[in-house]
């Protein structure tokens, strides 16, 4: 595979911040729209929210993936470093914190933007979600997400990441009781909208802990299935970003 030169860190952080902001704006905004368009029908609201998220995430990966890899998720960035660390592949540990900070900041901005677009007052969510069932669901959702990403990268099908990840998250809205947050940055952002997609601050730490556990399980499963998955860490989420020129 011919690899393109890697964009500068500042460009990659911008892509991660803007991409995560757009993702959370899609999640929260479509949730608000669903509440307004389908009052009283929670099933239809969830369907509208899930479809918008699945389609929107697919497009965002296609747009921002060539710049930063389109992680939009601190767990994905951490796993990318961990599986590739022994082979000199993937995101360097020194950059994981920057990616996570950009993603979390973007998540908060995305929720605030959604509130503004729908003229909804910005307020901290009161929706408690941290039940035992929801936390198990977050472990499952995040483990599945990580497994999908690493399996595609290792088998040379990273070009399918955009539709595959979008489809997985859209499906996980329905087969998990938590509606598949699977992302600490998205979880944090959704605190700032007391609407259909919101999550109360007290539920954030348990959700993030469950997501980290899920990420570790997904990484472990991927390495069990593909022992040399670390060789493909440069291709998470979009293939062929790392090159010799760091200043392109």
N, C-alpha and C positions, 0 to 999 in steps of 0.2 A: 504494500500500500504506500503510495506517495503521501508524505505528510506535509502539510502547510506549516509555515512558520508560526510560532505562538504569538498572539497579540500581547501587548504590554499588560502588566498587572493592573494598571489604572483603568484600562479599557475593559478588562475582564471583570473588575469589581463594579464598574458602571453597568455592565450588562447584567450581572447578577442582581444588583440593586433594582434596576428598572424592570427586569424580567420578573422578579419576585413581587414587586409592587403591582405590576400588571396582573399577575396570577391572583393575588389576594383581592384586587379590585374586581376581577371576574367572579371569584367565589362569593364575595360579600355582595357585590352589585347584583348578581343574578339571584342571590337569595332574597334581597330586598324586592327586586322586581317580581319574583315568584310570589312573595307574600302579598304584594299589591294586586297582581293579576289573577291569582287563584286563592282568594281568602277562604279559609275553612277547609281546604283540601290539601292536607299535609303531604299526601302521596304525590300529587301533581306538582307541588312545590319542590319536592325532592327531585323529581324527574327533571324539571326545568333547570334546577341548580346543577344537577349532575351532568346534563348534556352540555350546558354552557361551559362548565369546568373542563370536561373532556375535550371539547373542540378548542377551547381557548388555550389549554395547556399544550396541545399539539402544535398550534400555530406559534406559540411563544418559544418552544424548543427549536422549531425551524428557523425562527428569526434570530435568536440569541445564541443558539448552540455553536455556530461557527466562531463566535468570539470567546465565550467563557466555558463552553461545555453544557450550558443551561442546566446547572445543578438545581438552583432555586431552593435548596434544601440543605441545611447544615449536616444532617445525617448522611446524605449522599456524598457531600464533600469529605466528611470524616472517613467514611468507608473507602472512598477513592484513594485517599492517602494510605489507609491501613493495608489494603490488599496489594498495593503497588510498592510499599515502602522498601521491601527487601530486594526488589529488582530495579530500583531507581525509576519507577514509573508512577504515573498519577500525579495528583496535586501534592506539592511539597508541604510538609507539616507547617512551615513558616507562613504559608499562605492560607491554611485552613481557617485560622482565626479571622483573617480579612474577609474571606468568602462568607463566613458565618455572620460577621457583623454587617456586611453589605446586605445579605439576605434578610436579616432580622429588621434592619432599618427600612428596607424596601417593603417588607410585610406590613409594618405599621403605617407607612405612607399610603400603601394600597388601600387599606381599610378606611383611612381618613378621606381618600379620594372618592371612594364609593359612597361614603356618607354625603359628601358634597354634591355628587352628581344626582343623588336622589333627594336632596334637601332633608336628610335625616340628621337630627342632632347627634353629634359625637358623644357617646356615653359608654362607660365601661359595661360590658355584657353582664347580665345576671343569670345566664344559662349555665347551670351546673351540669357537668358531663362526666365527672370522674367516678363512675361506678365501676365495679369489678368487671362487668361485661364489656364496658367501653374500653377499659385499659387492655383487656385481652384482645379486643378488636384492633386497637392501635398497634399492638405487637404484631398481629397477623398482617395488617395492612402494610406496615413499614417493611416487614420481612419480605413480603411478596414484591413490593416495589424494588427493593434492592436486588432481589434475585432476578427479576425481569431485566433490570439494567445491566447487571454483570453478565448474565447469560448471553444477552444480545451482543455485548462488547466482545466477550471471549470467542463467540462463534462467528465473528465477522459480520454481524448483522446490525451493527450500531446505527446504520442509516434508517433502520426501522424504529429507532427509539421514540421518535416523536409520536407516530400513531400508536405504537404499542404502549407507551407510558400513559398517553391520553386515554386509551381504551381501558387500561388497567384501573386507573383512578376512577374513571366513570363507572366501571363495574363495581369497584370497591365501595362506592357510595351506597350500593344496594346490598352487598353481601356482608358488610360489617355493621355492627350496631352503632359504631361511633361516626359513621359516614366518612371514614377514612381521611382524617387530617394528614397523618403519615409524614409530618413535616413541622419541626419546631418553629420555623420562621412564619409559616402560615398560621400555626396555633397562636403565636404571640400577636400577630396582626389582628386576628379575629376577636381578640379581647376588646378592641376599640370600636366595636359596633354591636349595640344591644338589639340585634335583629335576628332573623332566622339562622344566620350562619355564625352567630357569636358564641363565645365560650367565656365563662366566668374566670377571673384571675386565679381563684383557688383551684381550678381544674388544670391549669397550665403545667405546673411542675409534674404532677402524675402523668399527664399526657406525654410530656417531653421524655420523661424517664422510660415510659413504655415504648416510645419511638426509638430511643437509643438501644433498648434491649432488642427491639425488632430489627434494627439495622445490623446489630451484631449477629443475630440469628440468620439474617439473610446473607450476610457475608460468609458466615460459617457454612451454610448450606451450599452457597455458590462455589466455595473452595472445595467442598466435599465432592460436588458434581464435576467441577473443572479445576483440578489442583493447580494448574498454571494460569488461573484467571488473572493473577497479578500482572501478567505480561500485557494484558489488554487495558490496564488502568488508565492509560492515556486516552482511551476511547470512550470514557464515561463523561457525559452521556452521548456526545456526538464524536464520531471517530476522527482521528488524525489531526489533533490540535498542536501537539508538541513538536517543535522544530528546533533548529539550531539558532535561529535569529530571535532574540528575546525582545526586540524593539520594533517589530513590524507594526 
